[in-house]
Amino acid sequence: MIHRRDLFKFTAGAAALAAAPSVFAQSSAKPRTRIVFLGTKGGPRVGNGASNPANLVVVNDTPYLIDCGMGVSHQLVAAGVPIPSLKYIFISHHHSDHNLEYGNVFYNAWAAGLSTPIHSFGPKGIEAMTKAYWELNKFDVETRIEDEGRPDPRPLLVAKDIDANGVVLKTADVTVTAFRTPHPPIMDNFAYKFETPDGVIVFSSDTCYNPKLAEFAEGADVLVHECLYVPAVDRLVLKTKNGATLKKHLMASHTTTEDVGRIAAAAGVKTLVLSHFVPGDDPTVTDDDWTRDVKKNFSGRIIVAKDLMELKLPV
């Protein structure tokens, strides 16, 4: 439950406003640090509802993009974030709902006037993916360089493979640490911790239940955690041809809402944000459904993310 006394504020874009909570604290001060939930639906399917996975941290007007699900460019525009202002991209793992628009969001920044580098980080393969993207789009890029007088974008996307836990980026404002967490069958999968001037934010990535993630997120001001609602998964598989196999995968590779509560409680986080909903396109699932089993283990503040919702720090 969100009350006026809470020291944070959500704002939503016009498209998401009707779905967002309507009672928030008001503040005229511009925040140094904020999170924007660009896409909250787990999985690769594209529909008319929530967008595919992507989150944004903005610190002192510098945007840090976490994951690039389909639609992320549109969501950045809807959130009022100029795409050419991007400086850093973090990919959690190489499932398509997290990296499908990686190259395209950079391209769209370049098409909109980008002339400064964007640094990208991700599990092994991000460097090769970047190289392959330029091969795929060689004709278009070289045509536009010559025909439109644009700078060569290829040197501006600086990719770096992550192969171990630890700090992957340190700036004057932010320290970003990667932590490998299993998402079977994918093991090269990273959660990210952002240490900012206004608090610590942890993004779980997709993950099976992993108590060690609680250690990584210990004391965080905000934990953004994926979640799976079992009754909705049961409904989903009944109408899916590969239902039995799909359910086996989902249950093995994601975290149930009850277990998310266990992680948040063990970590002692101040605010738990539920996102990357599995399934994320079942209109019968309510916010109470998402939070009911979480509350069995976690008694702190719980937020059910919506697309374009914004959380300002400190919370």
N, C-alpha and C positions, 0 to 999 in steps of 0.2 A: 504494500500500500504506500502511495506517495502522498506526502503531506506538504503544506505550505512551509513548514519549518525546515524542510530539507534544504541543504545549502548547495544544491545543484539545480541546474536548469536544462530542460530538454527543449530543443526547437526542432520543428520539422518543416520540410519543404511542402509546398502546396499540395503535392500529390499524396503525401503521407499524413497531412495534418489531421484528417478525419480519424485516422487510426491511432494517432498518438494521444497519450493522456492529456487532459485539459486543465489540470490544476498544477501549476508550477510556481516556484519562487521566481521573482523578477529581480533582475540585476542590470544596471546600466554600465557596469564596468566591463571592459573588453577582457575576456579571459586570455591568459597566456597559453593555457593548455586545454585542449578539448578533443573529444573523440566523436567522430561521425560514423554512424553505422550505415554504410552505403548499401550493402546487400546482406540480408539476414537468412535467406533460404538455403539450406544445405542441398547438395546434389546438383547434377548437370542439367536437369530439365529446365527449360525456359518457359515461363507462362505469363499470365496477366497479373499475377500477384507480386509477391516479394521478389526482389532481384537476387541474383546469385552472389556467392560470398565475396565480400570486400569490406575492409574497415579503413578508416583514416584517423591518424593522430596528427594534430596540428599544434606545434609548439613555437611560440613567437613568430607566427605566420609562416613557418616552414612546414609543408605537408609531408607526412610519411605514410605511404600507402601499403597496407597489408593485404595481400592477395588481390587477384585480378580476375574475378569471375565475369562471365558474359554480362555486359551492360555497365561495367564500371565507369567507362568514359561518360556515358549518359548520366550516371548517378553523381559523378563529380560536378558536372555542369549543373544538375538539379540542386546540388548542395551549395552552389555559389562559389565553387573552388575552381579558379582558372587552371585548366589542365597544364599549360606551360609552366605553372608555378611548382609542379612536382619536382622534388629533389631526390627522393629515395623510394625504392620499391622493395618490399620483402615478400617473397613467395614461401609459403609454409611447406608445400609439398606439390608433387607433380600429378595431382588429379586435375582433370580438365576444368572442374568448377572453381579451381583456384589459380590456374595459370592461362586459361584460354585467351584472355584479352591482354596478356602481359605485353606482347609485342605491339598490339594495336593501340593500347593506351599511350605508349611512348610515341607511336606514329602520329596519333591524334594530337599529342602535345606539339610535335614537330610541325604538323600541318597548321597548327594555331599560332605558330611563331616561336617555338622553343629554339634557343640558341646556346643554352648552357647545359652541362652534363646532368644526367640522372644516373645515380648509382643503384644497381639492383643486387639483391642478395637472395640466395635460395639454395636448396639442396643440390648436390652434384647433378649436373645437367643444365643448370641455368646458363652457363657459359656457352654450351653447345647449342642450346635452344636459341640464344641470341644470334649466334653465327648463322644458324639455319634460317632464322626469320629474315635476315638480310639477303640471303640467297633466294628465298621465296619471293621477295619483293624488290629484287635488284632492278628489274626493268622500270618499274614505277618510280623508285627512288632516284635512279640516275637520270630518268627523263625529267623529273621535276627539278633536280639540281640544275640541269642545263637550261630547261625551258622556263623555269620560274625564278631562277636566281637564288634558290634556297641553299643554306649551308648543308654540307654532307652530314646526315644524322648518325651515321654508323659509329663515328668515334665518340658520340655524345651519350650512348647507352653503355655504361661501364658495368659489366656483370662480374659477379664473384661467387664461385661455388663455396658453400659451407660444408665442411666435412667433419666438424666436431663441435661439442658444446663450448660456449664461451662468448666473449664480447665480439660482436661483428661490426659495430659502428660506435664511435665516440665523437661527439661534437661538443661545442661549448654549451649546448642546451640539453643534450640527450645522450644517454648511454643505452645501446640496444644489445641484449644478450640473447643468444639462441640456446634452446634446450631440446634435445631429441626426445620425442615421445612416440610410442608405437601407434600406428594406424593401419593394422593388418589388412592386406599383406605388405603395406608400405612401412618401412622402418626408417627411411631417410625422410623424416617428417619433423618439423621444428615448431615448437612454441616460441613466442618472443616476449621478452620483458623490456619495457620502456621505462627507464628512470628519468623523470622529468623534474623541472623546478617545482612542480605542484603536486607531485605524487608519483607512485609506481603503478603502471598499467601492465597487466599480463594478458596475452591472447593465447588460449590453449591450443590453437589449431584444431584440426580434426584429431581425435585421439580416443583410444579405448580407455577404460577406467585405469588410471595410473596414479597410485598414491605418491609416487616420486614427483609428480607434477605439483602436488600440494607443497612439497618442500621448495620447489622452484618459485612458487607463487607466495611463499610465506610472508604475511604481513602486507600484502599488496593493497593499495587503496582501491583498485578496481581489477577484478578478474572477469574477463570476457570468455565464457566457456561455451563450447558446443553442447548440444543436448539431444537426446532421443526419447521420444514418447512412445512407449511400447504399444499401447492400444491402437494408436494411429498407424504404427508399422504393421500390426496385424491386419488392419483394414486395407492397407496398401498392397500387401502381398496377395490378398485374395483376388485382386483384379489385375495382377501382373503375371504374364506368361512364365517368367522365370522366378516366380514368387518364393519358392523354397530356398533357392540359391541366394536370391537377393536378401532374404531375411537373415540367413546365416552370415552373410557379409556384414550387414548393418549391425547386428547384435555383437559381432566380434570386433568391429572397428570403431564403434562410437560409444558414448557414455550415456547411460540412462539418466533421466532426471533425478532419480533417487541417489545415484552415485555422484552426480554433479554436486549435490548437497554435501555429500561426504568430503569431497575435495575442498569445497569452499570452507567448510567447518574446520578441517584439518589445517588449512592454510591460514585461517583467521583473517580472511579478507574483510575489508570494510563494506564493499559493495560488490555483489555478484550480478553480472549482466548475462542473461541467457540469449544466445544467438546461434546462427548456423543450425536452424531447426530441422530435425529429421523425424518425419517428413515435414517439409516447410510449406506445403501447398494443400494441406487438408483444412478446408474452411470450417470444419466442425470443431477443431481444436481451439480452446479458449486460453487466455492468459492464465486462468486458474488451473487449467489442465497442466500447463507447462510448469507451474510453480508448486503444485500440490505435493508431489513427492520430494521435491527439493527441500521443502520445509520440514520434512521428517528429521533431517539431520542438520540443517542450517537455519539459524534464527536471525541472521542479519538482514540487511537491505537487499532485496531482489528486484531486478528490473528485467522486464521482457522487452527486448529490443525490437524496434520497428525500423523499416527503411527510412533513412534520412533523419532519424532521431539523433540528437546531439547531447552529449554529456560533458559538462564543464567541470574542470578540476580547479581547486581542491573540492572533494566531495564532502 
